[in-house]
Amino acid sequence: MKRFLFLSYGFEKPSPEVMGAWQQWFASIADRTVDQGGLWSGGREVTTDGATELPFGPDAITGYLIFTADDIDDAERIVRDCPVVASNRVYEIMAK
């Protein structure tokens, strides 16, 4: 199995129904989860020109997860079932 990085974008205060949907989704992929990651708030982008505060809002990365799947198509199917705030992205983690 290959490893994939899932990034969730956007933030809205979740309703109890949305929280329940998230919990069900995480439970449904528990056997594929490598690192459930977590949620966070604002951050900083660091470049050679300095640092910029990153707001916590609709365009922010708000969580991550590392999970296993057969290939990118399988990973997409898994991510499609996740409750979406703004968007979800998935990337294959290349083997060393």
Buried (B, 14 or more C-beta within 10 A) or exposed (E): EBBBBBBBBBBEEEEEEBEEBBEEBEEEBEEBBBEEBEEEEEBEEEEEEEEEEBEBEEEBBBBBBBBBBEEEEBBEEBBEEBBEBBEBEBEEEEEE
